[in-house]
Amino acid sequence: MRLHHVQVACPVGGEDEARRFYRDGLEMTEVAKPAGLAGRGGCWFRAGTAEIHVGVEEPFVPARKAHPALVLDGVVELESVAARLAALAFEVDWRERHTFAGFERFHTFDAHGNRVEVLA
């Protein structure tokens, strides 16, 4: 078994702000949604084999505890991503940087308040 994607939610009309976080901040590539799903709104992103699907949900409530965790190749990349997110005015929380054996990490929140973990 392998994971295909993780879906997070955004409010109606929230796709551009999702792009600012996932495309511009995390540097994931936006991929086209299948024609049969495109009319539902939202947007999809990929980096390597990891996919994040941002779906429109009404009423919208951000996921503050449940979250995707994305693994980077090293600490230099981890710190670079954190700096890019901070420059885009996204919160970067390093308080748990050394609390997960074998990894360094930070937590952040996308433009709609969904929690995201980034590890190396």
RAURFEN-V923402 format. One line per field, one symbol per residue. psi: psi as a letter, one per 30 degrees, with the letter a starting at -180 (. if undefined). burial: + if it has 9 or more other C-alpha atoms within 8 Angstrom, else -. A space follows every 10 residues. Layout:
psi->???
burial->???
This chain:
psi->klkelkklll lkggeeeeee eeeeefhlkk kklkeffeff aalklkjbfk kkkjkkkjlk kljfekllkk klfleeeeee eeeeeefggk kjjgfgeggj kflkllklka fggkkkkkl.
burial->-------+++ ++-++-++++ ++++++-+-+ -------+-- +++++++--+ +++++++--+ -++---+--+ -+--+-++-- ++-+++---+ -+---++--+ --++++++++ ++++++++++
